[in-house]
Amino acid sequence: MGNRKLLILCALVLLAATVWAQPWVVLGPEGGDVRSLTYDPHNPERIFLGTSTGTIFLSTDGGHSWARFAHLGASDDYVIDHLAIDPQNPDKMYAAAWSVDNQQAGDLFRSTDGGKTWVITPDMHGKSIRAMAIAASDANVLAAGALDGVYQSRDGGERWHKISPMSDQIHNIESIAVDPKNPDVVYAGTWHLAWKTADGGANWQHINSGMIDDSDVFSIIVDPINPSIVFASACSGIYKSEDGGSLFHKIQGIPFSARRTRVLKQDPGNPLIVYAGTTEGLWKTTDEGKSWKQVTRPEIVVNDVLVDPRNSNRVLLATDRGGVLASDDGAQTFVASNHGYAHRYVTSVVADNNDPQTIFVGVVNDREWGGVFMTHDGGQHWTQKSSGLDGRDVFTLKQAASGELIAGTSHGIYEMAANGSEWHPINSIINEKVTYHTVQKGKKKTRVEHRTYSRSTLEARVNDIEITPTRWLAATTAGLFSSANGGKSWLGGPVMGKQDLISVQVDGDLLAVSTRMDVLVSKNHGETWEKAGLPQDVTSIRGMTVTPDAMFVASREGALRSVDAGMSWERLYGGLPDTNINSISYDPASKHLLATSSATSVVFESDNGGTVWHREADVGYSVRQVNLVRGRVMATTLFDGVVMQPENENQSAAVNATGASN
């Protein structure tokens, strides 16, 4: 290998992270998106799980519990739709990925030590890989489908070459299958029908006879006993061929609404049983496609199916939002099997006023699987508390002094009574308009005040809520709203013409709100407002905090502080990253500040009002925000739920230990 190629390979190795250390405790809530599942052929108790953020999880007990195993790529944007393990040598593993941020990009990762370390395959670097398969008859032969064509390796994944023609329609590959008895026979499903080569790519045949034209082919499987039998799933339905793809016929029995079939999976112990994972649930056939039965609820979106090779009754599903669903009765019933697997976007955390073991969290992007979760035992077990939210995202969560919970959602504000089980909308807006006119009373003119009231419903997204002893405040995409009667009614609207507010903070007479670019300040409870004098280069505010002594802004352009109610600002360094500050939090008990940055997984702490910052423990996750709960730091992450500082490491000890090492 030449020096230049060696340097390139070394650089690529650095992009693939090794096994994750987990010093912080993952609290949950459990569940979330799962993209792929595969088992170790030598030990099916070992099951690997691929996510949409570059992370791989491992179960060593057949999918009953999970632990973070590895992270692939330099950021959190890789979708791991395909994991494969060499059936002869389980130390050889492969992971195909494509990027959410740049869907034309991706990588093929390879491990030769059971996943302890991973390298990016140079020949496939930068390719958006949507499919991958190992030849059953020769584990050294692999096929991969990328947006620019079909690739093959014949040396266990070290070197790859393109086997599809350079200038024809074989691109945008979505699925790949290799004939189980002949590695030269490869099937490729594209965003426009399917193709086949019988000679390792020298010639290709368009296998579209019998398929509805313009069908995306999501999955292809070949019968391991009789390779002439081929199944293909498409947006137009499921197709079966009995002559190696020369002619397909559509399988009946699955309704049109569920025909977006993402994955087909044959039972390894009984080829008559085939599962179809669709965007409307899981379907099963026991007669190789002659008849089908829906075996899950239709709202379940299935991304992958795993059947235990030792026991066909054990079936695992990779789903959107619901995590892993498991069946031990041949897919008759399913239960969640997510112990240790938390893959949720948590926006807010609230510790109960009276019981710190009771914690509430708000979640977005999970529809009916999300909303609000609650734990009574410090995160060991969670219960979804979302009845009445109807799938709304929760962007902020607060608790009033009397114990009720207040949720700011994607459409309005909701309230749940203390110890309640149902959310109710509290979105009544009553705005008052005062007009004056002059009336003549004898020789004297009198100015008369006239008040009118208009009623409407708050339907905007609610980004932040502040609860004070005298009123509740809500920062929304329709402006600032306040309530003096515990949410029974609200009044408000735009502030200085600004509607899309992301934050509201109160300290005494000072009231401040922010948009993505501006901070607006009132020194008289909101009667009059003025624009704060932020530096002109601040264009992406991510959060705002008001303390008794200062105002703080977290932004893409760094952290800022004002000690004169927003009239002037100074940039904060003193140990903080100079850009990409996600949040600045204030703990009134200790009077400490905590800050996070998307540039690092470290939490920063200041005990002198933000002048000097110390590096606290490295969380090991992409952190949105941090809070102190019972003296321990609790962090909301971008993708992994809530994590907490280890029990035996209190906040001050963590700060001192980290500071000493620096």
LORO-68769 format. One line per field, with one value per residue (C-alpha): x, y, z. Coordinates in pm, 1 decimal, decimal comma, m for minus. Last residue first. Example, Ala and Ser with C-alpha at 12.3 -4.5 7.8 and 13.67 -1.06 7.14 Angstrom:
LORO-68769
c1 (1367,0;1230,0) .
c2 (m106,0;m450,0) .
c3 (714,0;780,0) .
END
This chain:
LORO-68769
c1 (m672,6;m692,5;m767,2;m1058,5;m1214,3;m1187,8;m1313,1;m1610,7;m1710,3;m1679,0;m1891,9;m2166,3;m2191,5;m2021,0;m2136,2;m2479,3;m2342,7;m2447,8;m2775,2;m2894,8;m3231,6;m3337,5;m3076,0;m3128,6;m3048,3;m2980,2;m3146,7;m2896,5;m2934,8;m2658,3;m2676,0;m2742,4;m3095,8;m3174,2;m2949,9;m3037,4;m2864,6;m2959,7;m2923,9;m2646,2;m2489,6;m2376,2;m2061,3;m2142,0;m1785,4;m1767,1;m1735,8;m1515,0;m1480,4;m1601,7;m1476,0;m1667,7;m2009,4;m2158,4;m1879,6;m1959,9;m1939,1;m1995,4;m1939,1;m2087,3;m1874,1;m2031,4;m1858,8;m1923,8;m2300,1;m2234,3;m2367,7;m2367,2;m2430,4;m2443,7;m2411,0;m2610,8;m2617,1;m2989,2;m3079,8;m2943,4;m2907,3;m2897,7;m2709,7;m2794,0;m2678,1;m2356,8;m2234,1;m1935,1;m1653,5;m1626,9;m1629,4;m1313,5;m1307,8;m1505,5;m1813,2;m1896,5;m2008,2;m2341,8;m2488,4;m2842,4;m2978,1;m3090,4;m2760,8;m2555,2;m2557,8;m2390,2;m2319,4;m2236,6;m2126,0;m2215,4;m2453,1;m2629,2;m2679,1;m2786,2;m2739,0;m2902,6;m2750,8;m2764,1;m3093,0;m3070,7;m3225,4;m3155,4;m3194,6;m3181,3;m3082,0;m3023,2;m2914,1;m2818,8;m2576,3;m2343,9;m2514,3;m2409,6;m2715,8;m2851,6;m3176,8;m3495,7;m3731,1;m4071,3;m4354,9;m4632,4;m4462,2;m4403,2;m4242,3;m3877,3;m3952,2;m3683,8;m3678,2;m3394,4;m3343,0;m3221,7;m3390,8;m3662,8;m3627,0;m3839,7;m3747,0;m3943,1;m3769,1;m3985,0;m3872,4;m3690,1;m3885,5;m3780,3;m3952,5;m3799,2;m3856,2;m4075,0;m4197,4;m4429,9;m4220,9;m4403,4;m4273,7;m4416,9;m4680,2;m4992,7;m5139,6;m5422,3;m5487,6;m5777,5;m5825,2;m5447,4;m5397,5;m5598,2;m5347,8;m5261,0;m5003,6;m4936,0;m4629,3;m4626,9;m4791,9;m4501,5;m4523,7;m4361,1;m4604,5;m4636,1;m4821,6;m4914,4;m4891,9;m4663,5;m4457,3;m4473,9;m4266,3;m4355,0;m4143,8;m4180,3;m4558,6;m4654,3;m4962,6;m5323,8;m5439,1;m5815,9;m6008,5;m6228,3;m6255,9;m6341,3;m6453,6;m6388,1;m6516,6;m6370,6;m6560,6;m6397,8;m6640,8;m6725,1;m6904,4;m7169,0;m7449,5;m7292,5;m7122,4;m6952,5;m6592,7;m6469,5;m6215,9;m6126,6;m5991,2;m5944,0;m5925,5;m5803,5;m5954,7;m5759,5;m5884,3;m5613,5;m5627,1;m5650,3;m5694,6;m5447,7;m5567,8;m5418,3;m5414,7;m5193,2;m5172,9;m5406,0;m5296,0;m5284,2;m5237,8;m5112,0;m5141,6;m5059,2;m4698,1;m4712,3;m4646,1;m4730,3;m4842,2;m4838,9;m5053,2;m4883,0;m5024,6;m4701,6;m4727,1;m4516,1;m4353,6;m4303,5;m4177,0;m4165,8;m4422,2;m4510,4;m4878,9;m4988,8;m5344,9;m5244,2;m5547,5;m5374,6;m5001,2;m4873,7;m4641,7;m4508,4;m4139,8;m3943,8;m3593,3;m3592,5;m3588,4;m3851,1;m4183,4;m4122,9;m4332,5;m4344,3;m4502,3;m4576,3;m4435,8;m4559,4;m4867,1;m4642,7;m4275,0;m4101,3;m4099,2;m4075,1;m4151,0;m4016,4;m4163,9;m3967,1;m4086,1;m3790,2;m3763,0;m4100,8;m4269,5;m4213,8;m4183,0;m3865,9;m3930,7;m3734,5;m3772,0;m3706,6;m3635,4;m3560,2;m3584,3;m3360,9;m3360,3;m3266,9;m3174,0;m3492,9;m3663,0;m3865,9;m4217,0;m4477,4;m4616,4;m4893,0;m4971,2;m4629,8;m4513,9;m4587,8;m4279,8;m4324,0;m4102,3;m4139,8;m3822,1;m3849,9;m4203,1;m4103,5;m4052,3;m4017,0;m3760,1;m3958,3;m3848,2;m3992,3;m3947,3;m4195,9;m3952,5;m3716,0;m3352,9;m3318,3;m3480,2;m3678,7;m3576,2;m3794,4;m3699,0;m3846,7;m4202,1;m4434,2;m4697,3;m5025,5;m5191,9;m5189,6;m4998,0;m5058,7;m5218,1;m5290,8;m5184,3;m5282,6;m5108,2;m4776,7;m4554,3;m4830,2;m4779,0;m4816,8;m4763,5;m4832,5;m4675,1;m4814,8;m4923,9;m4593,9;m4519,6;m4313,9;m4400,2;m4324,9;m4284,5;m4357,9;m4340,3;m3960,0;m3977,2;m3670,8;m3511,3;m3852,1;m3845,4;m3822,0;m3967,7;m3900,0;m4031,8;m4372,1;m4563,6;m4863,1;m5050,4;m5313,3;m5365,1;m5485,0;m5270,5;m5441,4;m5322,8;m4970,2;m4885,5;m4736,1;m4378,5;m4218,7;m3850,3;m3758,7;m3598,1;m3882,3;m4131,9;m4175,8;m4368,3;m4476,0;m4579,3;m4757,5;m4743,8;m4482,0;m4270,6;m4186,5;m4010,0;m4024,8;m3817,6;m3873,6;m3622,3;m3374,8;m3551,3;m3409,1;m3286,1;m3589,3;m3466,8;m3560,9;m3598,4;m3693,1;m3783,2;m3858,6;m3995,7;m4258,2;m4268,4;m4449,7;m4670,1;m4482,7;m4569,6;m4255,3;m4012,3;m3694,1;m3458,0;m3170,1;m2804,4;m2485,6;m2125,0;m2244,6;m2147,5;m2288,1;m2659,7;m2738,1;m3080,0;m3271,6;m3572,5;m3834,9;m3785,6;m3653,6;m3425,1;m3425,2;m3107,9;m3086,1;m2749,1;m2657,2;m2279,3;m2293,2;m2472,0;m2648,5;m2811,0;m2876,3;m2771,8;m3026,9;m3004,9;m3253,5;m3283,9;m3047,4;m3078,5;m2894,5;m2929,1;m3083,8;m2785,5;m2445,3;m2179,7;m2296,7;m2349,1;m2059,4;m1879,6;m1571,8;m1496,0;m1186,6;m1163,0;m1519,8;m1450,7;m1237,5;m1492,3;m1650,7;m1937,4;m2093,7;m2430,0;m2509,1;m2484,4;m2740,2;m2570,3;m2643,5;m2394,2;m2298,7;m2070,4;m1863,9;m1618,7;m1903,6;m1941,3;m2263,0;m2478,3;m2359,1;m2350,3;m2599,2;m2610,3;m2862,3;m2901,8;m2540,1;m2493,6;m2132,8;m1877,4;m1621,9;m1701,2;m1353,5;m1193,4;m1392,0;m1442,9;m1288,3;m1446,6;m1304,9;m1443,4;m1711,8;m1630,6;m1264,4;m1259,3;m1485,5;m1607,2;m1797,6;m1951,1;m2010,4;m2263,4;m2336,1;m2609,6;m2857,1;m2659,3;m2789,1;m2963,0;m2648,1;m2635,7;m2493,6;m2397,4;m2253,8;m2030,1;m1898,6;m1613,2;m1563,5;m1854,8;m1636,1;m1816,6;m2156,2;m1989,5;m2209,2;m2429,9;m2590,2;m2813,0;m3023,3;m2768,1;m2877,6;m2578,1;m2643,2;m2494,1;m2140,8;m1795,0;m1916,7;m2013,7;m2098,0;m2057,8;m2222,3;m2492,9;m2670,6;m2990,3;m3228,2;m3470,7;m3337,5;m3191,1;m2995,8;m2670,1;m2834,5;m2617,5;m2682,2;m2529,4;m2526,2;m2497,6;m2802,5;m3078,6;m3029,8;m2892,0;m2951,3;m2722,9;m2844,1;m2629,0;m2852,4;m2823,2;m2470,0;m2272,7;m2494,2;m2473,5;m2811,0;m2932,4;m3171,3;m3226,2;m3379,7;m3503,2;m3681,4;m3778,7;m3808,5;m3718,3;m3768,5;m3488,9;m3259,3;m2922,3;m2661,6;m2340,3;m1995,4;m2081,0;m1767,8;m1853,0;m1681,1;m1459,3;m1544,8;m1517,5;m1386,2;m1034,0;m1020,9;m1086,6;m782,7;m566,1;m698,2;m613,8;m263,6;m207,8;m327,5;m76,4;205,7;143,1;0,0) .
c2 (1988,4;1674,0;1876,0;2049,6;1720,7;1587,1;1910,7;1936,8;1574,0;1597,4;1911,7;1748,2;1421,2;1108,3;785,4;796,3;839,4;1163,7;1127,6;1059,8;1145,3;1032,8;918,7;1134,3;1499,5;1448,8;1583,6;1592,2;1536,1;1660,3;1529,5;1736,7;1603,9;1707,8;1968,3;2046,9;2009,3;2092,3;1964,0;1706,7;1489,4;1191,0;1077,8;1286,0;1411,1;1515,9;1883,6;2124,0;2443,0;2787,3;3129,7;3457,5;3289,6;3414,2;3297,0;2928,5;2820,9;2471,9;2317,2;1985,1;1792,3;1620,0;1862,2;2097,4;2088,0;2289,4;2269,7;2513,3;2491,6;2798,2;2779,0;2973,5;2655,9;2664,7;2893,2;2648,6;2835,8;2679,8;2787,3;2598,8;2487,6;2689,9;2647,6;2881,7;3008,1;2685,1;2769,0;2780,9;3150,7;3248,6;3460,6;3739,7;4067,1;4241,3;4588,4;4721,7;4376,7;4426,9;4583,4;4277,6;4122,9;3793,9;3617,8;3259,0;3160,1;3242,8;2947,6;3093,4;3066,8;3399,9;3498,5;3773,5;3886,4;3922,7;3771,7;3516,8;3529,8;3250,4;3248,4;2971,1;2870,5;3211,5;3192,7;3519,8;3686,1;3880,3;4209,8;4205,5;4212,3;4548,9;4443,6;4565,1;4760,4;4682,5;4853,8;4712,5;4373,0;4340,4;4685,1;4633,9;4479,9;4323,8;4186,9;3957,8;3911,9;3662,4;3326,5;3502,1;3595,7;3706,4;3898,7;4016,8;4207,4;4319,9;4029,0;3778,9;3643,6;3442,1;3363,0;3166,8;3067,5;3351,7;3351,6;3653,1;3969,8;4295,5;4464,3;4166,6;3970,2;3846,5;3848,9;3732,3;3395,9;3225,3;2944,4;2904,5;2958,7;3279,3;3555,5;3416,1;3551,8;3511,2;3610,8;3583,8;3361,6;3114,7;3082,6;3202,5;3131,4;3315,4;3208,7;3461,3;3570,3;3317,0;3275,8;3001,2;3040,4;2841,5;2788,7;2678,0;2671,2;2598,7;2796,5;2685,7;2933,5;2961,5;3285,1;3527,9;3902,3;4153,4;4512,1;4800,8;5154,4;5452,7;5780,1;6123,5;6391,1;6720,5;6976,6;7224,6;6977,6;6636,1;6601,5;6266,7;6199,4;5861,9;5613,6;5260,1;4972,4;4625,8;4323,0;3984,7;3664,2;3359,0;3014,0;2754,2;2538,2;2195,4;1890,6;1611,7;1291,6;1070,7;1294,3;1269,7;1651,3;1772,7;1765,2;2083,0;2146,0;2444,8;2486,8;2300,6;2176,8;2150,9;2352,1;2122,2;2233,4;1980,9;2027,1;2009,3;2309,2;2503,5;2460,7;2207,9;2281,9;2103,6;2249,1;2133,2;1851,6;1707,9;1635,2;1274,9;1322,3;1506,5;1368,6;1060,4;1128,1;990,6;712,0;518,8;474,1;233,7;267,8;643,5;783,3;548,4;720,6;769,8;975,0;1012,0;1291,0;1314,8;1013,0;689,5;858,0;1103,2;1027,8;1336,0;1529,7;1426,7;1590,4;1441,1;1395,9;1280,1;1130,1;1033,2;1401,4;1377,0;1700,0;1943,5;1665,2;1676,8;1827,0;1746,8;1908,1;1850,2;1477,0;1345,1;968,8;668,3;486,4;118,1;m26,0;m232,3;m191,2;m509,8;m377,1;m652,9;m841,6;m1098,6;m1356,8;m1303,6;m1666,5;m1691,4;m1539,9;m1192,7;m888,3;m519,8;m312,9;67,4;205,7;531,2;370,5;m3,3;m282,6;m602,4;m915,7;m1264,2;m1567,1;m1835,9;m1954,0;m2083,5;m2163,1;m1927,5;m1644,4;m1436,7;m1072,2;m817,9;m468,7;m120,2;m181,2;117,6;32,5;223,9;m82,2;m287,9;m610,3;m955,5;m869,0;m1195,9;m1300,1;m1568,7;m1731,7;m1575,5;m1865,3;m2057,5;m1933,4;m1564,4;m1281,6;m907,9;m647,6;m296,9;m4,1;128,3;m231,4;m523,3;m831,7;m1165,1;m1490,4;m1840,7;m2113,6;m2099,7;m2265,1;m2261,3;m1945,0;m1768,8;m1539,0;m1162,6;m891,5;m528,2;m179,1;m275,9;32,0;m186,3;m108,3;128,5;m106,4;m390,7;m706,3;m1024,4;m1059,1;m1120,1;m947,3;m1163,8;m1151,5;m1291,6;m1330,8;m1286,0;m1622,2;m1831,0;m1854,3;m1480,1;m1311,6;m951,2;m742,5;m409,6;m85,9;80,5;m228,0;m559,4;m831,2;m1207,4;m1454,1;m1827,7;m1964,9;m1986,9;m2300,9;m2390,9;m2047,5;m1865,4;m1529,7;m1203,0;m853,2;m538,1;m175,8;m188,6;152,4;89,3;308,9;50,4;m201,7;m528,2;m826,8;m808,8;m572,5;m776,7;m550,9;m786,6;m705,3;m834,9;m848,0;m783,7;m1107,5;m1332,6;m1376,6;m1006,8;m886,7;m557,9;m414,1;m136,5;242,2;352,7;53,1;m314,7;m504,9;m883,7;m1057,5;m1393,1;m1434,6;m1558,2;m1879,4;m2095,2;m1835,1;m1599,0;m1255,4;m991,1;m611,5;m332,9;46,4;114,2;466,1;355,6;95,3;310,7;330,7;491,9;335,7;m22,4;m208,4;m409,9;m134,4;m254,3;m314,5;m404,0;m505,8;m639,9;m1009,9;m1054,0;m1078,6;m735,4;m608,3;m271,9;m177,1;178,9;552,0;567,7;275,5;m97,9;m333,6;m689,8;m916,0;m1220,5;m1347,9;m1528,3;m1769,0;m1973,9;m1744,0;m1435,1;m1139,1;m855,9;m474,9;m200,1;179,8;295,8;668,2;664,9;888,3;614,3;294,3;214,2;337,7;102,2;297,9;127,2;m8,4;m112,9;m335,7;m456,8;m827,9;m780,9;m759,2;m456,8;m289,1;31,3;123,6;495,1;766,9;1062,5;1161,4;1197,1;1481,5;1559,5;1223,5;1040,2;683,9;378,8;17,7;m177,3;m484,0;m735,4;m985,8;m1122,9;m1356,3;m1568,3;m1829,2;m1656,9;m1316,7;m1062,2;m803,0;m475,8;m275,6;35,8;226,6;587,9;815,5;1171,4;1178,0;1303,3;1163,9;829,4;507,7;474,5;148,6;m80,2;96,8;m162,9;m359,0;m592,3;m871,2;m897,1;m1246,9;m1206,6;m1046,8;m739,3;m485,7;m127,4;45,9;425,7;624,8;843,5;655,4;341,8;m8,8;m295,9;m596,0;m924,4;m1165,3;m1449,2;m1580,7;m1705,7;m1835,3;m1659,3;m1334,5;m1169,0;m875,2;m586,1;m260,3;88,6;133,3;456,3;524,5;311,1;360,9;680,4;664,0;684,1;618,1;640,0;825,5;664,9;484,6;420,8;372,8;112,4;270,3;568,3;554,8;884,8;811,3;502,9;722,8;934,6;624,4;493,5;819,9;820,0;460,0;544,4;826,6;612,1;337,7;0,0) .
c3 (3357,0;3565,4;3876,1;3705,1;3611,2;3963,6;4116,5;3881,8;3926,1;4302,4;4305,5;4103,0;4290,3;4161,1;4325,4;4164,5;3812,7;3639,3;3458,2;3104,4;2951,8;2604,4;2355,8;2046,0;2111,7;2479,0;2791,8;3076,7;3449,1;3678,6;4031,7;4345,0;4386,7;4027,8;3863,9;3504,5;3168,6;2809,1;2455,6;2494,8;2224,1;2430,3;2612,0;2920,1;2962,1;3325,9;3419,9;3235,2;3436,3;3329,8;3436,3;3396,7;3392,0;3717,7;3944,3;4005,6;3641,5;3503,8;3159,5;3044,6;2792,2;2490,2;2253,7;1960,7;2019,6;2334,7;2689,3;2981,6;3356,6;3581,8;3959,9;4217,5;4430,9;4505,9;4214,8;3952,7;3625,4;3279,3;2965,9;2648,2;2304,4;2268,8;1911,8;1914,1;2140,4;2338,1;2709,9;2925,2;3010,7;2701,7;2747,4;2503,8;2653,4;2610,9;2649,2;2704,2;2784,2;3142,7;3254,2;3349,9;3002,2;2915,4;2585,2;2488,0;2136,2;1776,0;1747,6;2045,9;2420,5;2570,9;2933,8;3141,1;3470,0;3848,2;3967,1;3682,0;3332,8;3085,3;2706,2;2449,4;2099,7;1943,4;1579,6;1411,5;1652,2;1417,0;1496,2;1861,6;2088,8;2196,2;2357,2;2190,9;2410,0;2556,2;2742,5;2959,7;2980,7;3355,1;3385,2;3291,0;2952,2;2731,6;2377,0;2266,8;1894,4;1633,6;1692,5;1889,1;2251,9;2544,1;2858,0;3163,6;3441,0;3733,0;3948,1;3730,0;3434,4;3128,1;2794,9;2508,3;2144,9;2017,8;1657,6;1665,8;1664,5;1587,3;1902,8;2093,0;1899,6;2080,7;2429,1;2647,8;2803,5;2978,2;3228,4;3237,6;3608,6;3633,6;3553,8;3210,3;2969,9;2598,4;2399,3;2019,6;1758,4;1731,8;2107,1;2428,8;2713,5;3045,1;3360,3;3625,5;3989,5;4159,1;3840,1;3576,1;3259,5;2946,9;2635,7;2272,8;2229,4;1868,5;1774,3;1814,1;2076,8;2046,4;1997,5;2187,1;2134,8;2403,8;2373,1;2611,9;2568,7;2754,8;2747,6;2722,5;2840,6;2675,6;2890,3;2777,3;2828,4;2827,7;2490,7;2428,4;2330,4;2217,7;2346,6;2247,4;2456,9;2306,7;2533,2;2421,0;2550,3;2434,4;2540,2;2496,0;2807,2;2642,7;2870,0;2941,2;3108,9;3381,7;3687,3;3995,3;3991,8;3718,0;3355,0;3147,8;2776,7;2578,0;2201,2;1883,7;1868,2;2245,0;2560,4;2848,3;3195,7;3478,6;3789,1;4128,3;4315,7;4266,6;3889,3;3699,4;3363,3;3030,3;2705,1;2344,7;2364,8;2023,2;1971,0;1919,0;2042,2;2361,8;2546,6;2683,6;2684,8;3015,5;2898,5;3193,9;3273,3;3492,2;3635,0;3580,7;3934,0;4071,4;4002,4;3629,4;3387,9;3010,2;2806,2;2433,9;2255,2;2098,3;1946,0;1760,3;1833,2;1690,7;2019,7;2386,7;2723,1;3044,5;3394,0;3697,7;4025,1;4243,0;4339,9;4520,1;4634,2;4348,2;4089,8;3880,6;3538,4;3222,5;2880,9;2511,1;2496,3;2147,7;2195,1;2136,4;2466,3;2456,4;2795,9;2824,3;2487,6;2435,4;2370,9;2349,4;2049,9;2004,1;1733,4;1577,7;1614,0;1985,2;2147,3;1998,7;2041,4;1951,5;1934,1;1935,3;1910,9;1737,8;1395,1;1425,5;1428,5;1484,0;1666,2;1615,2;1845,1;1736,4;1471,1;1738,2;1662,5;1363,3;1564,7;1316,0;1269,1;1090,5;976,9;925,1;1048,8;1097,6;1360,6;1317,9;1159,0;1480,5;1443,5;1289,5;955,4;775,3;427,1;176,0;m120,8;m25,1;70,2;250,4;606,7;524,0;769,5;771,1;998,0;1037,7;825,8;690,9;598,8;727,1;525,1;690,1;498,8;623,8;360,1;390,2;734,2;957,5;816,8;825,3;522,8;565,6;343,4;428,7;360,5;224,5;110,1;35,7;355,0;210,0;m87,0;130,8;159,9;38,5;m319,8;m438,2;m763,7;m1033,3;m1148,4;m1464,7;m1548,4;m1183,7;m1112,1;m1254,7;m968,5;m923,4;m643,1;m604,8;m306,0;m348,6;m548,8;m328,4;m384,6;m226,1;m421,6;m365,6;m566,5;m613,9;m864,3;m578,7;m444,1;m104,1;10,3;m142,3;m272,9;m102,1;m248,7;m56,7;m124,2;m497,8;m595,9;m864,6;m1175,2;m1389,3;m1213,7;m1201,6;m1422,1;m1633,1;m1464,7;m1452,0;m1650,3;m1728,9;m1668,9;m1829,4;m1706,4;m1351,7;m1179,8;m1450,6;m1375,0;m1338,0;m1232,5;m1228,8;m1046,3;m1073,9;m1057,8;m718,8;m755,2;m659,1;m742,2;m781,4;m800,4;m950,9;m948,6;m589,3;m698,2;m437,7;m210,8;m506,7;m383,1;m289,4;m293,1;m218,0;m258,6;m549,7;m687,0;m1002,0;m1274,5;m1547,5;m1779,9;m1809,2;m1585,7;m1609,2;m1279,3;m1139,8;m948,7;m769,3;m404,1;m204,9;160,3;192,0;236,8;m73,9;m354,1;m316,0;m529,4;m606,0;m758,6;m868,3;m800,6;m520,1;m352,9;m349,3;m192,4;m277,1;m79,4;m175,5;84,1;261,0;m31,1;m67,3;146,4;m43,7;195,1;135,8;140,3;62,8;85,1;62,8;0,6;m115,8;56,1;114,7;m73,2;m209,5;115,1;343,3;664,3;964,8;1280,8;1616,5;1891,4;1650,2;1651,9;1573,8;1194,3;1160,8;842,0;775,6;439,5;405,5;326,3;102,4;m147,3;138,8;287,5;637,1;675,2;569,3;443,4;615,0;552,8;846,2;811,2;1061,7;1058,4;1409,8;1338,5;1107,2;897,3;886,6;825,4;1000,5;831,9;940,4;705,6;760,6;963,9;911,7;966,3;1091,6;1440,5;1373,9;1291,9;1169,3;1340,9;1710,1;1896,4;2153,8;2353,8;2563,7;2510,2;2693,1;2594,2;2239,8;2249,4;2571,7;2459,0;2307,2;2129,6;2018,5;1716,6;1688,5;1366,2;1431,0;1243,9;1450,9;1394,3;1635,6;1685,4;1831,7;2032,5;2155,0;1798,8;1877,7;1579,7;1322,6;1526,7;1484,1;1276,7;1335,6;1145,6;1159,9;1515,9;1612,8;1973,0;2285,3;2650,2;2844,6;2933,6;3236,1;3073,8;3351,3;3271,9;3250,4;2927,2;2723,8;2360,8;2143,4;1879,3;1663,9;1285,6;1150,8;1273,4;1051,6;750,4;822,9;859,0;526,6;351,7;499,4;388,3;39,3;19,2;155,1;m97,8;0,0) .
END
